[in-house]
Amino acid sequence: MEDALHDLLRSVDTPTVCNAIEVAQGKRGFNAFTRGTMLASDPDGVMVGYARTARIRALTPPTEPPEVIKARRMGYYKYMSEGPRPAVCVVQDLDVPNAIGAYWGEVNTNIHKAFGLTGTLTDGVMRDLGDLAEGYPVVAGSIGPSHGFVHLVDYDQPVRIHGLDIRPGDLVHADRHGAVVIPEDVVAGLADAIATLMRSEKIVFDAVKGKRIGFEEFEAVWAAFEAART
């Protein structure tokens, strides 16, 4: 990803990206986004990057030998430290909807930030809300106090987060609204699509923000808005 596009995507929210994808595709119906309400560790935090994926459990202790669990854990950390950047850590909790184990707290957010990841998207649990790594947002399914028996099941495999299927290497954008996978075929035109979207919305905002207008004036504004967006 070019630095300019990365910086642009970090400057806009996920709803804007969803709208811009539809502008780039020239139609409605794009649906590669999360469902339901997610929780954000930082209301202003935005993460953008290629997905580095894993799956965890925490309700019950692992049944494999300790040396197998340890080797997988270190393999996971090596995997997260490598790969194309920018990158987003995406972790599915297989205990959902009964997830209890907070994999995301002060320790892991600092580790993953040091690896150069831009944030974590998970349907699992986060904790240590006052002590998470600064500038490393977490968008999670829930908040809880304990890590339970949390352990890695696998990594570098497809995952599903709040109804959104994510493959390793998918381009992900996430913030307090949830997450979206940006289709490969719109990446080249995404900057232009965002610019088109901003110009068209400005037509409406200039006409209505802080003002009182009648319906006839609104009709003209809306027609100009629709013409500018398509």
C-alpha positions as CSV (number, residue, x, y, z in Angstrom):
1,M,0.0,0.0,0.0
2,E,1.3,3.4,-0.9
3,D,2.1,5.7,2.1
4,A,-0.3,8.4,0.8
5,L,-3.2,5.9,0.7
6,H,-2.3,4.6,4.1
7,D,-2.3,8.1,5.6
8,L,-5.6,8.9,3.9
9,L,-7.2,5.8,5.3
10,R,-5.9,6.5,8.8
11,S,-7.5,10.0,8.5
12,V,-11.1,8.8,7.8
13,D,-13.5,6.6,9.7
14,T,-14.8,3.2,8.7
15,P,-18.3,4.4,7.6
16,T,-16.5,6.7,5.2
17,V,-14.5,3.8,3.8
18,C,-17.7,1.7,3.4
19,N,-19.4,4.6,1.5
20,A,-16.3,5.2,-0.6
21,I,-16.2,1.5,-1.6
22,E,-19.7,1.8,-3.0
23,V,-18.7,5.0,-4.9
24,A,-15.8,3.1,-6.4
25,Q,-18.0,0.1,-7.3
26,G,-20.7,2.4,-8.6
27,K,-23.5,0.6,-6.7
28,R,-24.9,-0.2,-3.3
29,G,-24.8,-3.7,-1.8
30,F,-21.2,-4.0,-0.5
31,N,-21.4,-6.1,2.6
32,A,-17.9,-7.1,3.8
33,F,-18.3,-5.4,7.2
34,T,-19.0,-6.5,10.8
35,R,-22.4,-6.9,12.2
36,G,-23.6,-5.7,15.7
37,T,-22.0,-3.4,18.2
38,M,-18.3,-3.6,19.0
39,L,-16.3,-1.9,21.7
40,A,-13.4,0.4,21.1
41,S,-10.5,1.0,23.5
42,D,-9.9,4.4,21.9
43,P,-12.9,6.3,20.4
44,D,-10.5,8.1,18.1
45,G,-8.4,5.0,17.2
46,V,-8.2,3.9,13.6
47,M,-6.4,0.8,12.4
48,V,-5.5,0.0,8.7
49,G,-3.5,-2.8,7.3
50,Y,-3.2,-6.3,6.0
51,A,-4.7,-9.0,8.3
52,R,-2.5,-11.2,10.4
53,T,-4.9,-13.7,11.8
54,A,-5.2,-16.2,14.7
55,R,-7.8,-18.1,16.8
56,I,-7.9,-18.5,20.5
57,R,-9.9,-20.3,23.3
58,A,-10.0,-19.6,27.1
59,L,-13.0,-21.3,28.7
60,T,-11.1,-24.5,29.4
61,P,-7.4,-25.4,29.7
62,P,-5.6,-26.6,26.6
63,T,-5.5,-30.4,26.3
64,E,-2.2,-30.6,24.3
65,P,1.2,-31.0,25.9
66,P,2.6,-27.7,27.4
67,E,5.5,-27.8,25.0
68,V,3.1,-27.9,22.0
69,I,1.2,-24.9,23.4
70,K,4.4,-23.0,24.0
71,A,5.8,-23.7,20.6
72,R,2.6,-22.5,18.9
73,R,2.5,-19.4,21.1
74,M,6.1,-18.4,20.0
75,G,5.3,-19.3,16.4
76,Y,2.3,-16.9,16.6
77,Y,4.5,-14.1,17.9
78,K,7.0,-14.7,15.2
79,Y,4.2,-14.7,12.6
80,M,2.8,-11.4,14.0
81,S,6.3,-9.8,13.9
82,E,6.6,-10.6,10.2
83,G,4.7,-10.0,7.0
84,P,3.7,-7.0,4.9
85,R,3.1,-3.7,6.7
86,P,1.0,-1.9,7.6
87,A,-0.7,-4.8,9.3
88,V,-3.7,-5.4,11.6
89,C,-3.9,-8.2,14.2
90,V,-7.2,-10.1,13.8
91,V,-8.0,-12.7,16.4
92,Q,-11.2,-14.8,16.6
93,D,-12.2,-16.1,20.0
94,L,-13.8,-19.6,19.4
95,D,-15.6,-19.3,22.8
96,V,-17.9,-16.6,21.5
97,P,-20.7,-15.9,22.5
98,N,-19.4,-17.1,25.9
99,A,-15.9,-15.6,25.7
100,I,-14.3,-14.9,29.0
101,G,-10.5,-14.7,28.3
102,A,-9.0,-11.3,27.8
103,Y,-6.1,-11.9,25.5
104,W,-5.8,-8.1,24.9
105,G,-4.5,-6.0,27.8
106,E,-1.4,-4.1,28.8
107,V,1.1,-6.8,27.9
108,N,-0.1,-8.0,24.5
109,T,-1.0,-4.5,23.2
110,N,2.6,-3.3,23.9
111,I,4.1,-6.4,22.3
112,H,2.0,-6.1,19.2
113,K,2.6,-2.4,18.9
114,A,6.4,-3.1,19.1
115,F,6.0,-5.5,16.3
116,G,4.7,-2.7,14.1
117,L,1.0,-3.6,14.0
118,T,-1.5,-0.8,13.8
119,G,-4.2,-2.3,16.1
120,T,-6.2,-5.4,17.0
121,L,-9.6,-6.5,15.8
122,T,-11.2,-9.3,17.8
123,D,-14.6,-10.6,18.8
124,G,-13.0,-11.7,22.1
125,V,-12.3,-9.9,25.3
126,M,-10.1,-6.9,26.3
127,R,-9.1,-5.5,29.7
128,D,-6.6,-3.1,31.3
129,L,-8.4,-0.3,29.7
130,G,-6.4,2.4,31.4
131,D,-3.1,0.8,30.6
132,L,-3.3,-0.4,27.0
133,A,-0.4,0.6,24.7
134,E,-0.8,4.3,23.6
135,G,-1.7,4.6,20.0
136,Y,-2.6,1.0,19.6
137,P,-6.4,0.7,19.3
138,V,-8.3,-2.5,20.1
139,V,-11.8,-3.1,18.7
140,A,-13.3,-6.0,20.6
141,G,-16.4,-8.0,21.3
142,S,-16.5,-7.5,25.1
143,I,-14.6,-6.3,28.2
144,G,-13.7,-8.5,31.1
145,P,-11.3,-8.8,34.0
146,S,-9.5,-12.2,33.5
147,H,-7.5,-14.0,30.9
148,G,-9.1,-17.4,31.9
149,F,-7.3,-20.3,30.2
150,V,-6.5,-18.3,27.1
151,H,-4.4,-20.1,24.5
152,L,-3.7,-20.1,20.8
153,V,-5.5,-22.6,18.7
154,D,-3.9,-21.7,15.3
155,Y,-2.8,-18.8,13.2
156,D,-2.5,-17.6,9.6
157,Q,-6.0,-19.1,8.9
158,P,-9.3,-17.5,7.8
159,V,-11.3,-16.1,10.7
160,R,-14.8,-14.7,11.3
161,I,-15.3,-11.6,13.4
162,H,-18.9,-10.4,14.1
163,G,-20.1,-11.9,10.8
164,L,-17.1,-10.6,8.8
165,D,-15.0,-13.2,7.1
166,I,-11.3,-12.2,7.0
167,R,-8.5,-14.0,5.3
168,P,-4.8,-13.6,6.0
169,G,-3.6,-10.6,3.9
170,D,-7.0,-9.0,3.5
171,L,-6.9,-5.2,3.7
172,V,-8.8,-4.2,6.9
173,H,-10.0,-0.9,8.1
174,A,-11.5,-0.7,11.7
175,D,-12.5,1.9,14.3
176,R,-15.2,2.3,16.9
177,H,-17.9,1.5,14.3
178,G,-16.6,-1.9,13.5
179,A,-14.5,-3.2,10.6
180,V,-14.5,-3.6,6.9
181,V,-12.5,-5.6,4.4
182,I,-11.5,-3.4,1.4
183,P,-11.8,-5.3,-1.9
184,E,-8.7,-5.6,-3.9
185,D,-10.4,-4.3,-7.1
186,V,-11.2,-0.9,-5.5
187,V,-7.8,-0.1,-3.8
188,A,-6.4,1.7,-6.8
189,G,-9.4,4.0,-7.1
190,L,-10.2,4.4,-3.4
191,A,-8.5,7.8,-3.0
192,D,-10.5,9.2,-5.9
193,A,-13.7,7.6,-4.5
194,I,-13.1,9.2,-1.0
195,A,-12.5,12.6,-2.7
196,T,-15.7,12.3,-4.7
197,L,-17.6,11.3,-1.6
198,M,-16.3,14.3,0.4
199,R,-17.1,16.7,-2.4
200,S,-20.6,15.4,-2.7
201,E,-21.3,15.5,1.0
202,K,-20.0,19.0,1.2
203,I,-22.8,20.1,-1.0
204,V,-25.3,19.0,1.6
205,F,-23.4,20.2,4.6
206,D,-22.8,23.7,3.2
207,A,-26.6,23.9,2.6
208,V,-27.9,22.6,5.9
209,K,-25.4,22.8,8.7
210,G,-26.4,25.6,11.1
211,K,-29.0,26.8,8.7
212,R,-32.8,26.7,8.1
213,I,-33.9,25.8,4.6
214,G,-37.2,24.9,2.9
215,F,-38.1,21.8,1.0
216,E,-37.7,23.3,-2.5
217,E,-34.2,24.5,-1.7
218,F,-33.5,21.1,-0.2
219,E,-34.7,19.4,-3.4
220,A,-32.2,21.3,-5.5
221,V,-29.4,20.6,-3.0
222,W,-30.2,16.8,-3.0
223,A,-30.2,16.7,-6.8
224,A,-26.8,18.3,-6.9
225,F,-25.6,15.8,-4.2
226,E,-26.8,12.8,-6.1
227,A,-25.3,14.1,-9.4
228,A,-21.9,14.7,-7.7
229,R,-21.8,11.3,-6.1
230,T,-22.3,9.2,-9.3
